[in-house]
Amino acid sequence: MEITVKYSSYNKRRYSKPWIGKVVEWPANGYPKLEFGAYYGDDMGGEVAITANEGDLIRHGQKDFRGNHTTKDFYIVNPDGTLNNIDMAEARKYWVSKHQ
């Protein structure tokens, strides 16, 4: 299924383009490796999109070049395509339980 998340307008000098990725690997001694989707839009707004399945671990966000408001949240894909927000510790536990 295609997962999409809308983003409103942003200041392109301060923020990066929004991004989305599906976790495809998460080594015990590192950070999750992502397969990235795409952003369809411009600094006036748009949406990120990626193909994912129920139970996949998704991460999406946007970098703040000043460092104050960067977002990079984790989500689990629900059967109906909605996203369930979880923190990084829960995401790691979920990943390990799913891939043992």
N, C-alpha and C positions, 0 to 999 in steps of 0.2 A: 504494500500500500504506500501511497505517497503521504509523507508527513510534511505539513507546512506550518510556519509560524510567521505571523505578520509583524513587521517593524514599522514604526512611524518615522517621520522625518528626523534627521540628525545633522549636526554640524560636521561636515566631512573633514574639516581641519582639525577637529578634536577627536572624532571617533572613526574607527575603521568601518569597512563594510560589515554588516552582520554575517555570521557564519553558522553552519550546522554540520555536525558530523556524527557518525555512528561508531561506537567503540568496537573495534575488531580485534584488539589485543590489549592485555594489561599485565605486563610483567610484574613480578613480585617486588622488584627493586626499582620501579620507575612509574612513569605516568602513562595513562591510557593512550594507545595509538588509535587515530581516527581515520575513517574513510569519509571524506568531505562531500557534502552536497553543494548546492549553488544558491546564490542570492539573486533574485529577480527584482530589480528595482534600481533606484538611485538614491541620492541623499534626501529626496522628497518622500521616501518610504518605499516599501515593497515587502517581499516575503522570502524566507529561506525555505528550501525544499530538499528532501532526501527520500529515497526509497528505503523502507524498513518493514520489519515484520513484528507481529505481536511479541512482546517480551524483549525486544532489542533495547539496548542502552544507548540513548541519544544525548548529545551535548550541544547546546547552542548558546551563542552569546555575541558580544561586541566589545572590542578593545577601546578603552579610553586612553588616549595618548598621554594625558596628564596623570593617569594612574588612579584616579579617585573613584570612578564609577564603572570599571570593567565588569562585565557579566560573563559567566561561563558555567552555566548550571547543567546538572544532570537530570535526565528524565527516563522513565520506563514507558515504552509504548504499550498502551492498553489495547484490548481486543477491538474496540471501536475506533482506534486511531488517535484517541486523545492521549495526552502526556501526563504522567504522574511525576511531579517534582520530588527529587530526593537529594540529600547532601552527599558529599564526596565519600564519606565513610560508609554510608549505606550503599552507595553505588559500587564501591570496591567489594563489599560483602556479597552483594547481589551477583556481581560478575564472577566471583570465586565459586559461589554456590551453583551457578548456572553452567560453569565450565569444568567441573570436577568429574 
